[in-house]
Structures are given as structure tokens and as C-alpha cells.
Amino acid sequence: MPSRVVSLVPSLTESVALTAAELLVGATDWCTEPAWLDVPRVGGSKYPRVDDVVALAPDLVLANEEENRLADVEALRAAGIEVWICFPRTVESALSTLDELVMVLGVPRPAWLDAAERAWAALPPATAAGRHSAACAGGAVPRRALVPVWRRPWIWLGTDTFAADVLHRLGVTVPQLGADPAQRYPRLDVPAAIEQAEPDLVVLPDEPYRFTATDGPEAFDGLPTALVSGRHLTWYGPSLAEAPRHLSAALPPA
């Protein structure tokens, strides 16, 4: 079982810290939760300082296929370090990923993971495609939402993503944008995105781009907007236990 873990993924850093903090010996600059975590930092998730990671002598590095570059993973493995890689794209796969992480770490199952499973089990299930099967309470049609994740240029949340599945489970559909359905984060200007999506609302997370009441809503021609916690929308860890409640409270009533 590992005794020295470096995490290159904020979600996993928080998961380990709230389960077996004594195992963590390093994390990225973007690993902001829990706030009390005091371990050496090794740079950003996309561009970690590989030499710094190696110098910490970990016996396990945690990575994500989307967040971390293959070149860095290969460099760590070439240095003789085991790298565990995950890539959850639905709430269900996130929960199973966290189950696997607990087994990899060889620690008891944490209470926050039980709470996360209960929180999502209380919602209507999603279909295999990740879409909300029962729509909203009372059979209402799911709302369509544009979800930008960056500005200058505008980059949008695609359908085949963890955050899109989170919203689907809450009765909000993320429409496909662009000509390529395999493009996970399409780039379009705002008028083109609105024309394609025909959205009922715009969901503005505070990460990775920090949208605020004065930076974002003005770009959408009076469409209803919802400012939401990026951590609860995009992180798959202890925040999953709170995500349905936090996000539902932030979304405007249907």
C-alpha cells in the first residue's frame, strides 16, 4: 500500500486529504481544498514540475487523463514512480472511481463517500448516455443550458463531460455545440453558441474561469444566468455530497 502520495488533481487531493491526510506529501498549486492542507506544491495540473514531484519520493502519483499530460505521466513512470490515472465522465463513474481510489490507498471507506452516494441516489437516475431519465420533478422538460468554462476565447462545456452529467442529473441538459460531437470543449463565439443551443439559461461557474455577476452575464442578451460553484460542478470528491443541494439552490426555478 502507498505511504507517500502526490496528487496532481484537485478533486483527488481533497479526497485523500479528508480520508488519509498523512499519506499526502505533495499537491499542485490548484489543489485549494481543504484550505488547511500544508504540503509542498509542484506547480499546475497541466504543467507540474516533474523534477519536484520525483524529489518528493512518492510511491504513488494520482493523475487524470484529461487534466494531466501524457508526457508528464510517462516521465514519472520512467523515474520508477507508479501513476494511477482516472477519467470519470459521469456521476456514477466518479463514485466508482472514488471507490477504487480508496482500495488503491488501502484505507477504510470514508463517511463522505457514503454521503455522496446517498445524495445522488436521492435523485432520479440518468440514462446510459448521461441524460436525465425522468427530466424534472413532475415530468417537466429538462432545461437547456449553455455552460462556458472560459472567456477570451469562449470555450463551452461539451456533452460528454462529468459536469454535463451532473447538470443532467439536476434536470438541465447541455446541448451539443459545434459540428464534431466528439469535441468535449467546443470553441464558438457567443452568438453562434446561442443559435445552436437555443438555451433556456446560462450556467456560469467560478472556475476554471472565474465568472462573476459583473463578468459574464452581460454577454448573453438578457438570458437567465446562474452563477454556480465550479467546485461543486466539476470536482469529483467530497464535494459530491453537497453538490446536488448547492447547485439546485443556485439554478433559477424551472
PENOR-V61487 format. One record per pair of residues at least 24 apart in sequence whose ideal C-beta (glycine too) atoms are under 8 Angstrom apart, sorted by sequence separation. I is the first residue (numbers start at 0). J is the second residue. D is the distance in whole Angstrom. If there is no record, write none. Layout:
[[I & J & D] [I & J & D]]
This chain:
[[6 & 30 & 6] [12 & 36 & 7] [47 & 71 & 6] [59 & 83 & 6] [61 & 85 & 8] [159 & 183 & 6] [160 & 184 & 8] [174 & 198 & 7] [198 & 222 & 6] [199 & 223 & 7] [200 & 224 & 7] [201 & 225 & 7] [203 & 227 & 7] [204 & 228 & 7] [205 & 229 & 5] [206 & 230 & 7] [225 & 249 & 5] [46 & 71 & 8] [49 & 74 & 5] [53 & 78 & 5] [94 & 119 & 7] [157 & 182 & 6] [200 & 225 & 6] [202 & 227 & 6] [204 & 229 & 4] [225 & 250 & 5] [25 & 51 & 8] [49 & 75 & 6] [141 & 167 & 7] [157 & 183 & 4] [193 & 219 & 7] [225 & 251 & 6] [25 & 52 & 6] [53 & 80 & 7] [144 & 171 & 5] [146 & 173 & 6] [157 & 184 & 6] [193 & 220 & 7] [206 & 233 & 7] [52 & 80 & 8] [142 & 170 & 7] [143 & 171 & 8] [144 & 172 & 7] [156 & 184 & 7] [157 & 185 & 6] [204 & 232 & 5] [223 & 251 & 5] [49 & 78 & 8] [90 & 119 & 5] [129 & 158 & 8] [141 & 170 & 5] [142 & 171 & 5] [143 & 172 & 5] [144 & 173 & 6] [145 & 174 & 8] [155 & 184 & 7] [171 & 200 & 8] [189 & 218 & 5] [193 & 222 & 8] [204 & 233 & 7] [25 & 55 & 5] [129 & 159 & 8] [141 & 171 & 6] [142 & 172 & 7] [143 & 173 & 8] [154 & 184 & 5] [155 & 185 & 5] [189 & 219 & 7] [202 & 232 & 8] [24 & 55 & 5] [139 & 170 & 7] [141 & 172 & 4] [143 & 174 & 5] [154 & 185 & 7] [155 & 186 & 7] [171 & 202 & 7] [24 & 56 & 8] [25 & 57 & 7] [154 & 186 & 5] [155 & 187 & 7] [24 & 57 & 6] [153 & 186 & 7] [7 & 41 & 8] [91 & 125 & 8] [129 & 163 & 7] [136 & 170 & 8] [152 & 186 & 6] [153 & 187 & 7] [9 & 44 & 7] [90 & 125 & 7] [129 & 164 & 4] [135 & 170 & 4] [153 & 188 & 6] [5 & 41 & 7] [8 & 44 & 7] [89 & 125 & 7] [131 & 167 & 5] [134 & 170 & 6] [148 & 184 & 7] [153 & 189 & 6] [166 & 202 & 7] [7 & 44 & 6] [130 & 167 & 5] [131 & 168 & 6] [155 & 192 & 6] [129 & 167 & 6] [131 & 169 & 8] [61 & 100 & 8] [125 & 164 & 6] [131 & 170 & 5] [153 & 192 & 7] [7 & 47 & 6] [89 & 129 & 5] [131 & 171 & 8] [88 & 129 & 8] [131 & 172 & 7] [125 & 167 & 6] [130 & 172 & 7] [162 & 204 & 8] [125 & 168 & 5] [59 & 103 & 7] [7 & 52 & 8] [123 & 168 & 8] [15 & 61 & 7] [122 & 168 & 5] [5 & 52 & 5] [122 & 169 & 7] [145 & 192 & 6] [145 & 193 & 7] [202 & 250 & 7] [12 & 61 & 8] [119 & 168 & 7] [5 & 55 & 6] [11 & 61 & 4] [200 & 250 & 8] [145 & 196 & 5] [200 & 251 & 6] [3 & 55 & 7] [5 & 57 & 4] [11 & 63 & 8] [3 & 56 & 6] [4 & 57 & 6] [7 & 60 & 6] [8 & 61 & 6] [10 & 63 & 8] [143 & 196 & 6] [145 & 198 & 5] [3 & 57 & 5] [4 & 58 & 8] [5 & 59 & 8] [6 & 60 & 8] [7 & 61 & 6] [8 & 62 & 6] [143 & 197 & 6] [144 & 198 & 6] [147 & 201 & 7] [3 & 58 & 5] [4 & 59 & 5] [5 & 60 & 5] [6 & 61 & 4] [7 & 62 & 5] [8 & 63 & 5] [143 & 198 & 5] [144 & 199 & 7] [145 & 200 & 8] [146 & 201 & 7] [1 & 57 & 8] [2 & 58 & 6] [3 & 59 & 7] [4 & 60 & 7] [5 & 61 & 7] [7 & 63 & 7] [143 & 199 & 5] [144 & 200 & 5] [145 & 201 & 5] [146 & 202 & 5] [147 & 203 & 7] [148 & 204 & 7] [1 & 58 & 5] [4 & 61 & 7] [142 & 199 & 4] [143 & 200 & 8] [144 & 201 & 7] [145 & 202 & 7] [146 & 203 & 8] [1 & 59 & 4] [8 & 66 & 6] [142 & 200 & 6] [144 & 202 & 5] [146 & 204 & 7] [149 & 207 & 6] [150 & 208 & 5] [7 & 66 & 7] [8 & 67 & 7] [148 & 207 & 6] [149 & 208 & 5] [7 & 67 & 5] [148 & 208 & 6] [150 & 210 & 8] [147 & 208 & 7] [147 & 210 & 7] [7 & 71 & 8] [150 & 214 & 8] [150 & 215 & 7] [166 & 232 & 8] [165 & 232 & 6] [93 & 161 & 6] [147 & 215 & 7] [150 & 218 & 8] [165 & 233 & 8] [92 & 161 & 8] [162 & 232 & 5] [88 & 159 & 6] [90 & 161 & 8] [162 & 233 & 5] [88 & 160 & 6] [89 & 161 & 7] [161 & 233 & 7] [88 & 161 & 5] [11 & 85 & 7] [87 & 161 & 6] [90 & 164 & 6] [145 & 219 & 8] [161 & 235 & 6] [169 & 243 & 7] [89 & 164 & 4] [90 & 165 & 6] [168 & 243 & 8] [88 & 164 & 7] [8 & 85 & 8] [145 & 222 & 8] [165 & 242 & 6] [169 & 246 & 6] [90 & 168 & 6] [169 & 247 & 6] [171 & 250 & 7] [1 & 81 & 8] [166 & 246 & 8] [165 & 246 & 7] [169 & 250 & 7] [22 & 104 & 6] [14 & 97 & 6] [18 & 101 & 7] [170 & 253 & 7] [22 & 106 & 8] [15 & 100 & 8] [19 & 104 & 6] [14 & 100 & 6] [18 & 104 & 7] [19 & 106 & 5] [18 & 106 & 6] [11 & 100 & 7] [15 & 104 & 7] [18 & 109 & 4] [17 & 109 & 7] [18 & 111 & 8] [17 & 111 & 6] [4 & 104 & 7] [1 & 103 & 7] [1 & 104 & 6] [0 & 104 & 7] [1 & 105 & 7] [0 & 105 & 3] [142 & 253 & 6] [139 & 253 & 6] [65 & 183 & 8] [135 & 253 & 5] [119 & 239 & 7] [118 & 239 & 7] [122 & 243 & 6] [115 & 237 & 7] [118 & 240 & 5] [121 & 243 & 7] [117 & 240 & 8] [118 & 241 & 7] [115 & 239 & 4] [118 & 242 & 7] [119 & 243 & 7] [115 & 240 & 4] [118 & 243 & 5] [111 & 237 & 4] [114 & 240 & 4] [118 & 244 & 7] [109 & 237 & 8] [111 & 240 & 6] [97 & 235 & 7] [96 & 235 & 7] [97 & 236 & 7] [93 & 235 & 4] [97 & 239 & 8] [94 & 239 & 7] [93 & 239 & 7] [87 & 235 & 5] [90 & 239 & 7] [32 & 230 & 7] [32 & 234 & 8] [32 & 238 & 8] [17 & 236 & 8] [17 & 237 & 5] [13 & 234 & 7] [14 & 236 & 4] [13 & 236 & 5] [14 & 237 & 6] [10 & 234 & 4] [13 & 237 & 6] [9 & 234 & 6] [10 & 235 & 5] [11 & 236 & 7] [13 & 238 & 7] [10 & 236 & 4] [10 & 238 & 8]]
